[in-house]
Amino acid sequence: MMKPKSYKIVEMAVDQGIGFGLNRAFKHTDEPTREQIHAEVEREIMLALSEYFEFDIPLLIYNP
């Protein structure tokens, strides 16, 4: 029987989400606000996590 390493999966998804979120925050502006950076990083982390895990709540909550 195989058992996934949940911590490693979450770590990879969060790291990927941070990278994508930062890139997205700086995509159309050289100086995004703290709120813009936070929103994009949060959005991308949740999207990355949803690639590996199913949530009981709709992803639309995290995708404004």
C-alpha positions in Angstrom: 0.0 0.0 0.0 1.3 3.5 -0.9 0.7 6.4 1.4 1.1 10.0 0.1 3.4 12.4 1.9 0.8 15.1 2.6 3.2 17.6 4.1 5.4 17.4 1.0 2.4 17.8 -1.3 1.1 20.9 0.6 4.7 22.3 0.7 5.0 21.9 -3.1 1.6 23.4 -3.8 2.2 26.4 -1.5 5.6 27.1 -3.0 4.1 26.9 -6.5 1.2 29.2 -5.5 3.6 31.8 -4.0 5.7 31.8 -7.2 2.7 32.1 -9.5 0.9 34.6 -7.3 4.0 36.9 -7.2 4.4 36.7 -10.9 0.7 37.5 -11.4 0.7 40.4 -9.0 3.6 42.0 -10.9 2.3 41.1 -14.3 0.6 44.5 -15.1 2.3 46.8 -12.7 5.8 47.4 -11.3 4.4 48.4 -7.9 1.4 46.4 -6.8 -0.1 47.2 -3.5 0.3 44.9 -0.5 -3.3 43.9 -0.9 -2.9 43.0 -4.6 0.1 40.8 -3.8 -1.7 39.1 -0.9 -4.8 38.5 -3.0 -2.9 37.0 -5.9 -0.7 34.8 -3.8 -3.7 33.5 -1.8 -5.6 32.8 -5.0 -2.7 30.9 -6.6 -2.0 28.9 -3.4 -5.6 27.8 -3.2 -5.7 26.9 -6.9 -2.5 24.9 -6.5 -3.9 23.1 -3.5 -7.1 22.3 -5.4 -5.0 20.4 -7.9 -4.0 17.9 -5.3 -6.9 18.0 -2.8 -10.7 18.1 -3.1 -12.4 20.6 -0.8 -16.0 20.3 0.4 -16.5 24.0 -0.4 -16.6 25.5 -3.9 -13.3 27.0 -5.1 -15.3 30.1 -6.2 -14.9 31.3 -2.7 -11.2 31.6 -3.3 -11.5 32.8 -6.8 -13.0 36.3 -6.7 
